[in-house]
């Protein structure tokens, strides 16, 4: 049904553009082009496996990728049509860095290669094809679109905007925009936004994507439904933003025997478990920022509780985040120092009939794990973060992370959710009964050198702990990239 809806929206928009004369009065006033070009070169030096498992140097490689998005948006008083295509190209992917368990894919380039077994990849896909109707403050969208939970509304205060974008949005559901393919959703969204509140709801299926270049098809055995209510701070008080949310996620792919879901049970038991995955997630967040002399102090709290069915197991899990910071805008570089702890529950007993590992659904994991060898599952992440602004168009950020598994009886998880029919979307490596995962230091710089051109650079180093050393021969990983994005 959702596939048919997407095709109808695409056909309707095509007919609209084809049958409206270019010389008709005001026609061009309704149209706006959509165009962006992103180029990135990535350098990887992953945790080194034992020499017996891989050719020397396989964990070190560079690759290049481009992403071009082009389309058109037609806006009328009560309806808007969006049609956008995306072309992704990758060159120089490593052919020898995709290994069997327990090592897995050695970094992002190896994951792209694993999906197609091709060093050079590329495909053009339909990225968005949606119609949005506006009526008395209510908006409804149907078709194919991008969606990120937590970003349903934009606060008025710049500090809250940054906190929502960098520390709230896409923890559970997002477009996975860090990857060169990303993901879209086929379905329906409804929302209403007011100065003091926002209400939104979604019912959709994700498309393929992420590290899978063949991303035209939706994953029609996965369903997502939910919504959020957001309250916004009143005028005259310290600005704040608070939200309650609920998401229901269903994955029926295992009924066909694939993919095998990832958890801490033995492989034969997981292989035999073909029951569906049904997870209900209820939670909320609150963020605020207040003036304190020459400084601004911010606070953030986020939490989620889950229940449902994990195949043959009951599912009960949780996750939470507590963060705080202080910024001095009038000082040189406008330093903003933040610290916090993010925790995702793990499972302490694989045989007790209950799965207690927090499930991140369909997140943009890299927002919270900039060196992407972990995510928010079975993890305790204690971090310190410094953000500097040497110029209005330049932003510097440095993070220090101390990473421990929440439960040593569970796995070390990574991944960003389902991206194709036959791959679960999350991977797990053995913990060896230990908790010390790694220390991470990373730095990034963003420079908006022109209103249409943004440059970005990132470098991160992970120094592995007992968990990493229990799997790999090498305990260090380095990852960096340079990126340029042009938008019309």
C-alpha positions as CSV (number, residue, x, y, z in Angstrom):
1,X,0.0,0.0,0.0
2,X,2.7,2.5,0.9
3,X,4.7,1.6,-2.2
4,X,1.5,2.4,-4.3
5,X,1.1,5.7,-2.4
6,X,4.6,6.7,-3.3
7,X,4.1,5.9,-6.9
8,X,0.9,7.8,-7.0
9,X,2.5,10.9,-5.5
10,X,5.4,10.7,-8.0
11,X,3.0,10.4,-10.9
12,X,0.8,13.2,-9.6
13,X,3.8,15.5,-9.3
14,X,5.1,14.5,-12.7
15,X,1.7,15.3,-14.3
16,X,1.6,18.6,-12.4
17,X,4.9,19.7,-13.8
18,X,4.2,18.3,-17.3
19,X,0.8,19.8,-17.8
20,X,1.4,23.3,-16.3
21,X,2.6,25.6,-19.0
22,X,5.9,27.2,-18.3
23,X,4.6,30.6,-19.4
24,X,1.5,30.5,-17.2
25,X,1.3,33.4,-14.8
26,X,3.2,32.9,-11.6
27,X,4.2,29.3,-12.4
28,X,7.9,29.9,-11.7
29,X,7.0,31.6,-8.4
30,X,5.7,28.3,-7.1
31,X,8.8,26.2,-8.0
32,X,12.1,26.0,-6.1
33,X,15.0,23.8,-7.1
34,X,16.6,21.3,-4.7
35,X,20.2,20.6,-5.3
36,X,23.2,19.5,-3.1
37,X,26.6,18.0,-3.8
38,X,28.6,16.4,-1.0
39,X,32.1,15.0,-1.5
40,X,34.1,13.2,1.1
41,X,37.4,11.4,1.4
42,X,37.7,9.0,4.3
43,X,40.8,7.5,5.9
44,X,40.5,4.4,8.1
45,X,43.0,2.6,10.3
46,X,40.9,0.1,12.2
47,X,41.6,-2.2,15.1
48,X,44.0,-4.8,13.6
49,X,42.9,-8.4,13.7
50,X,45.4,-11.2,14.2
51,X,47.8,-11.7,11.2
52,X,46.3,-15.2,10.7
53,X,42.8,-13.7,10.0
54,X,43.7,-11.1,7.4
55,X,46.3,-9.8,5.0
56,X,48.8,-7.4,6.4
57,X,47.5,-3.8,6.4
58,X,43.9,-4.7,5.4
59,X,42.6,-2.5,8.3
60,X,44.2,0.6,6.7
61,X,42.6,2.1,3.6
62,X,41.2,5.3,2.1
63,X,38.1,5.7,-0.1
64,X,36.2,8.5,-1.8
65,X,32.4,9.1,-2.1
66,X,30.0,11.7,-3.6
67,X,26.4,12.2,-3.0
68,X,24.3,14.4,-5.4
69,X,20.7,15.2,-4.6
70,X,18.5,17.1,-7.1
71,X,14.8,17.7,-7.5
72,X,12.1,20.3,-7.4
73,X,9.6,21.6,-4.8
74,X,6.3,23.1,-5.9
75,X,4.6,25.2,-3.2
76,X,1.0,26.4,-3.3
77,X,-1.1,28.0,-0.6
78,X,-2.4,24.7,0.8
79,X,-0.3,22.0,-0.8
80,X,3.4,21.3,-1.5
81,X,4.9,18.7,-3.7
82,X,8.5,17.4,-3.3
83,X,10.3,15.3,-5.8
84,X,14.0,14.5,-5.3
85,X,16.5,12.0,-6.7
86,X,19.8,11.0,-5.2
87,X,22.9,9.6,-6.8
88,X,25.7,8.0,-4.7
89,X,29.1,7.0,-5.9
90,X,31.9,5.3,-4.0
91,X,35.5,4.5,-5.1
92,X,38.4,2.6,-3.6
93,X,36.4,0.4,-1.1
94,X,38.6,-2.2,0.5
95,X,38.1,-5.8,-0.8
96,X,40.0,-7.5,2.1
97,X,38.6,-5.8,5.2
98,X,35.2,-7.7,5.5
99,X,36.0,-10.7,7.7
100,X,34.1,-13.5,9.4
101,X,33.0,-13.3,13.1
102,X,34.2,-12.2,15.5
103,X,36.1,-9.4,13.6
104,X,33.4,-8.4,11.1
105,X,33.8,-5.3,8.9
106,X,36.9,-3.2,9.6
107,X,35.4,0.2,9.5
108,X,32.9,2.1,7.3
109,X,34.5,1.3,3.9
110,X,34.4,-2.4,4.7
111,X,30.6,-2.2,5.4
112,X,29.9,-0.6,2.0
113,X,31.9,-3.3,0.4
114,X,30.2,-6.1,2.4
115,X,26.8,-5.2,1.0
116,X,27.8,-5.5,-2.7
117,X,31.3,-7.0,-2.9
118,X,32.2,-4.3,-5.3
119,X,35.1,-1.8,-4.8
120,X,33.4,0.8,-7.0
121,X,29.7,1.3,-6.4
122,X,27.0,3.7,-7.5
123,X,23.3,4.0,-8.0
124,X,20.6,6.6,-8.5
125,X,17.5,6.3,-6.3
126,X,14.2,8.1,-5.6
127,X,15.0,10.0,-2.3
128,X,11.8,11.9,-1.8
129,X,8.4,11.9,-3.4
130,X,5.8,13.5,-1.2
131,X,2.7,15.7,-1.0
132,X,2.1,17.9,2.0
133,X,-1.4,19.4,2.7
134,X,-1.8,22.4,5.0
135,X,-5.1,23.3,6.6
136,X,-5.8,25.6,9.5
137,X,-2.4,25.0,11.1
138,X,-2.5,21.2,10.6
139,X,-0.1,19.6,8.1
140,X,-0.2,16.1,6.6
141,X,2.4,14.5,4.4
142,X,2.1,11.3,2.4
143,X,4.7,9.6,0.2
144,X,8.4,9.1,0.6
145,X,10.2,11.5,2.9
146,X,13.0,12.0,5.4
147,X,12.3,11.9,9.2
148,X,14.2,12.4,12.4
149,X,12.6,12.0,15.7
150,X,13.4,14.6,18.3
151,X,13.5,17.3,15.7
152,X,9.8,17.8,15.3
153,X,10.1,21.4,16.4
154,X,12.8,24.1,16.5
155,X,13.3,26.1,19.7
156,X,13.9,29.8,19.6
157,X,17.1,29.9,21.6
158,X,20.3,29.0,19.7
159,X,21.7,26.9,22.5
160,X,18.6,24.8,22.6
161,X,18.7,24.4,18.9
162,X,22.2,23.0,19.1
163,X,21.3,20.7,22.0
164,X,18.3,19.3,20.1
165,X,20.2,18.8,16.9
166,X,23.4,17.3,18.5
167,X,22.2,15.6,21.7
168,X,18.5,14.8,21.3
169,X,17.5,14.3,17.7
170,X,17.7,10.9,15.9
171,X,18.7,8.8,19.0
172,X,16.0,6.3,18.1
173,X,14.8,7.1,14.5
174,X,16.7,9.1,11.9
175,X,17.7,9.4,8.2
176,X,21.2,8.0,8.9
177,X,22.5,11.0,7.0
178,X,26.2,10.4,7.9
179,X,26.2,7.5,5.4
180,X,26.5,8.2,1.7
181,X,23.1,6.6,1.0
182,X,21.0,7.4,4.1
183,X,17.4,6.2,4.5
184,X,14.0,7.5,3.8
185,X,10.5,6.5,5.0
186,X,7.4,5.6,3.0
187,X,4.2,6.5,4.8
188,X,2.3,9.3,6.4
189,X,3.2,12.1,8.8
190,X,0.8,14.5,10.5
191,X,1.8,17.5,12.7
192,X,0.8,20.8,14.1
193,X,3.2,23.5,15.4
194,X,2.3,26.4,17.7
195,X,4.4,28.9,19.6
196,X,4.0,26.9,22.8
197,X,3.5,23.3,21.6
198,X,4.0,20.8,18.8
199,X,2.2,17.6,18.2
200,X,3.4,15.1,15.5
201,X,2.7,11.5,14.4
202,X,4.1,9.1,11.9
203,X,3.2,5.7,10.4
204,X,5.8,4.5,7.9
205,X,8.2,1.8,6.6
206,X,11.9,2.5,6.2
207,X,13.6,2.2,2.9
208,X,16.8,0.3,2.3
209,X,19.9,2.6,2.5
210,X,22.6,3.4,5.0
211,X,25.6,1.4,3.6
212,X,23.4,-0.2,0.9
213,X,23.5,1.7,-2.4
214,X,20.4,-0.1,-3.8
215,X,18.0,1.9,-1.7
216,X,14.9,2.3,-3.8
217,X,12.9,-0.5,-2.2
218,X,11.2,-0.1,1.1
219,X,11.7,-2.7,3.8
220,X,8.1,-3.9,3.7
221,X,8.3,-6.3,6.6
222,X,9.3,-3.5,9.0
223,X,6.8,-1.0,10.4
224,X,7.2,2.1,12.5
225,X,4.4,4.1,14.1
226,X,4.4,6.7,16.9
227,X,4.4,10.3,17.8
228,X,5.5,13.0,20.1
229,X,4.1,16.0,22.1
230,X,6.5,18.9,22.7
231,X,6.0,21.8,25.1
232,X,8.0,25.0,24.6
233,X,9.2,27.4,27.2
234,X,7.1,30.5,28.0
235,X,8.3,34.0,27.3
236,X,9.9,35.7,30.2
237,X,11.3,32.5,31.7
238,X,14.5,30.6,31.1
239,X,13.9,28.9,27.7
240,X,13.2,25.2,27.8
241,X,11.9,22.4,25.6
242,X,10.2,19.2,26.9
243,X,8.8,16.3,24.9
244,X,7.1,13.0,25.5
245,X,7.2,10.3,22.8
246,X,6.1,6.8,21.9
247,X,7.2,4.5,19.0
248,X,6.0,1.0,18.1
249,X,8.4,-1.0,15.9
250,X,7.7,-4.3,14.3
251,X,10.2,-6.5,12.3
252,X,8.7,-9.6,10.7
253,X,11.8,-10.5,8.6
254,X,12.9,-13.4,10.8
255,X,9.7,-15.3,10.0
256,X,11.4,-16.2,6.7
257,X,14.5,-17.3,8.5
258,X,16.5,-14.2,7.8
259,X,18.1,-12.2,9.1
260,X,19.2,-13.8,12.3
261,X,18.7,-11.2,15.0
262,X,21.8,-10.2,17.1
263,X,21.8,-10.8,20.8
264,X,23.8,-12.6,23.4
265,X,22.2,-16.1,23.0
266,X,24.2,-18.9,21.3
267,X,23.9,-18.9,17.5
268,X,21.8,-22.2,17.2
269,X,19.2,-20.7,19.5
270,X,19.1,-17.5,17.6
271,X,18.8,-19.3,14.3
272,X,15.9,-21.3,15.5
273,X,14.1,-18.3,16.8
274,X,11.9,-17.0,14.0
275,X,9.4,-15.1,16.1
276,X,8.7,-11.5,15.2
277,X,10.3,-8.5,16.9
278,X,7.8,-6.1,18.4
279,X,9.2,-3.2,20.6
280,X,7.3,-0.4,22.2
281,X,9.3,2.6,23.3
282,X,8.0,5.3,25.7
283,X,10.1,8.2,26.8
284,X,10.8,11.9,26.9
285,X,13.4,14.7,27.2
286,X,13.8,18.0,28.9
287,X,16.4,20.7,28.0
288,X,16.9,24.2,29.4
289,X,19.4,27.0,29.4
290,X,19.6,29.9,31.9
291,X,21.7,33.0,32.2
292,X,24.2,32.9,35.2
293,X,26.1,36.2,35.3
294,X,28.2,36.3,32.1
295,X,27.7,32.6,31.5
296,X,24.8,30.4,30.2
297,X,24.2,27.1,32.0
298,X,22.4,24.3,30.2
299,X,20.9,21.0,31.4
300,X,19.6,17.9,29.5
301,X,17.7,14.8,30.6
302,X,16.6,12.1,28.2
303,X,15.1,8.7,28.9
304,X,13.3,5.8,27.3
305,X,11.8,2.5,28.5
306,X,11.0,-0.4,26.3
307,X,8.7,-3.5,26.4
308,X,7.5,-6.0,23.9
309,X,8.6,-9.3,22.2
310,X,12.1,-10.2,21.1
311,X,11.1,-13.3,19.2
312,X,10.7,-16.1,21.8
313,X,11.8,-13.7,24.5
314,X,10.1,-11.0,26.4
315,X,11.7,-7.6,25.9
316,X,12.3,-5.1,28.7
317,X,15.1,-2.4,28.4
318,X,15.9,1.2,29.1
319,X,18.2,4.0,28.2
320,X,19.0,7.4,29.9
321,X,21.1,10.5,29.5
322,X,22.0,13.3,31.9
323,X,24.2,16.1,30.6
324,X,25.0,19.7,31.6
325,X,27.2,22.5,30.4
326,X,28.3,26.1,30.8
327,X,29.0,28.6,28.0
328,X,30.6,32.0,28.3
329,X,29.6,33.8,25.0
330,X,31.5,37.0,25.8
331,X,34.9,35.3,26.3
332,X,37.3,34.8,23.4
333,X,36.2,31.7,21.4
334,X,32.9,31.7,23.3
335,X,33.9,28.4,25.1
336,X,31.1,25.9,25.8
337,X,32.1,23.1,28.2
338,X,29.8,20.2,28.6
339,X,29.9,16.8,30.4
340,X,27.5,13.9,30.8
341,X,26.7,10.2,30.9
342,X,24.6,8.3,28.5
343,X,23.6,4.7,29.4
344,X,21.9,1.9,27.4
345,X,20.9,-1.2,29.2
346,X,22.4,-4.6,28.6
347,X,21.4,-8.2,29.2
348,X,22.9,-10.0,32.2
349,X,21.5,-13.5,31.5
350,X,20.9,-14.9,28.1
351,X,18.9,-17.8,29.4
352,X,16.3,-16.2,31.7
353,X,13.6,-15.7,29.0
354,X,13.9,-11.9,29.0
355,X,15.9,-9.7,26.6
356,X,17.1,-6.6,28.5
357,X,19.4,-5.1,25.8
358,X,18.2,-1.6,24.8
359,X,17.2,-1.5,21.1
360,X,17.9,1.7,19.3
361,X,15.3,1.1,16.5
362,X,16.5,3.1,13.4
363,X,18.9,5.7,14.7
364,X,21.5,7.9,13.2
365,X,24.1,6.3,15.4
366,X,27.0,8.4,14.3
367,X,25.6,11.6,15.8
368,X,26.4,10.1,19.3
369,X,29.4,7.9,18.2
370,X,31.5,10.0,15.9
371,X,34.1,7.3,15.6
372,X,31.5,4.7,14.6
373,X,32.6,1.5,16.4
374,X,29.9,1.6,19.0
375,X,26.3,2.8,19.6
376,X,24.0,3.4,22.6
377,X,23.3,-0.3,23.2
378,X,24.7,-2.0,26.3
379,X,26.9,1.0,26.8
380,X,27.9,3.5,29.5
381,X,29.4,6.6,27.8
382,X,30.9,9.2,30.1
383,X,32.1,12.2,28.2
384,X,33.5,15.7,28.3
385,X,32.9,18.1,25.4
386,X,34.3,21.5,24.5
387,X,32.8,23.6,21.7
388,X,34.6,26.8,20.5
389,X,33.5,29.5,18.1
390,X,36.6,31.4,16.9
391,X,34.5,33.1,14.1
392,X,30.7,33.3,13.5
393,X,31.1,30.8,10.6
394,X,33.6,28.5,12.2
395,X,32.9,25.9,14.9
396,X,35.4,23.7,16.7
397,X,34.5,20.7,18.8
398,X,36.5,18.2,20.9
399,X,35.1,15.2,22.8
400,X,36.7,12.8,25.3
401,X,34.8,9.6,25.9
402,X,35.3,6.8,28.5
403,X,33.3,3.8,27.2
404,X,32.3,0.7,29.2
405,X,29.8,-2.0,28.4
406,X,26.8,-1.8,30.8
407,X,26.8,-5.5,31.3
408,X,29.8,-7.8,30.7
409,X,27.5,-10.8,30.0
410,X,26.2,-9.0,26.8
411,X,27.9,-8.1,23.5
412,X,29.7,-5.0,22.2
413,X,27.2,-3.6,19.8
414,X,27.5,-1.3,16.8
415,X,25.3,-0.3,13.8
416,X,22.4,2.0,12.9
417,X,19.4,-0.3,12.3
418,X,18.0,-2.2,9.3
419,X,19.3,-1.1,5.9
420,X,18.4,-4.1,3.8
421,X,16.1,-7.1,3.9
422,X,18.7,-9.8,4.8
423,X,20.9,-7.9,7.3
424,X,19.7,-7.3,10.8
425,X,21.2,-3.8,11.0
426,X,23.1,-4.2,14.3
427,X,26.2,-6.2,14.9
428,X,27.6,-7.7,18.1
429,X,31.1,-8.8,19.1
430,X,32.0,-10.8,22.2
431,X,32.8,-9.0,25.4
432,X,35.0,-11.8,26.8
433,X,33.2,-11.2,30.1
434,X,34.7,-7.7,30.4
435,X,33.4,-4.1,30.5
436,X,36.2,-1.7,29.6
437,X,35.6,-0.9,25.9
438,X,37.7,2.1,25.0
439,X,38.8,5.7,25.4
440,X,38.0,8.0,22.5
441,X,39.3,11.4,21.7
442,X,38.1,13.3,18.6
443,X,38.0,16.7,17.1
444,X,36.0,18.4,14.3
445,X,35.8,21.7,12.6
446,X,33.0,23.1,10.6
447,X,33.4,26.2,8.4
448,X,30.5,27.8,6.5
449,X,32.8,29.6,4.0
450,X,29.9,30.7,1.8
451,X,26.2,30.6,2.2
452,X,26.1,27.7,-0.2
453,X,29.4,26.0,0.7
454,X,30.3,24.2,4.0
455,X,33.6,22.5,4.8
456,X,34.0,19.9,7.5
457,X,36.9,17.9,8.9
458,X,36.9,15.2,11.5
459,X,39.6,13.0,13.2
460,X,39.1,10.5,16.0
461,X,41.3,8.0,17.8
462,X,40.1,5.1,19.9
463,X,42.3,3.4,22.5
464,X,40.8,0.0,23.1
465,X,40.3,-1.5,26.5
466,X,39.9,-5.1,27.6
467,X,36.9,-5.8,25.4
468,X,38.6,-4.6,22.2
469,X,41.8,-6.5,23.1
470,X,39.7,-9.7,23.7
471,X,38.8,-9.6,20.0
472,X,41.5,-7.8,18.1
473,X,45.3,-8.0,18.1
474,X,45.6,-4.2,17.8
475,X,44.0,-1.9,20.3
476,X,44.0,1.4,18.4
477,X,41.7,2.7,15.7
478,X,42.0,6.0,13.8
479,X,39.3,7.5,11.5
480,X,39.1,10.8,9.8
481,X,37.6,12.5,6.8
482,X,37.4,15.8,4.9
483,X,34.0,16.8,3.4
484,X,32.7,19.6,1.3
485,X,28.9,20.3,0.8
486,X,27.5,22.6,-1.8
487,X,23.8,23.5,-1.6
488,X,21.7,25.5,-4.0
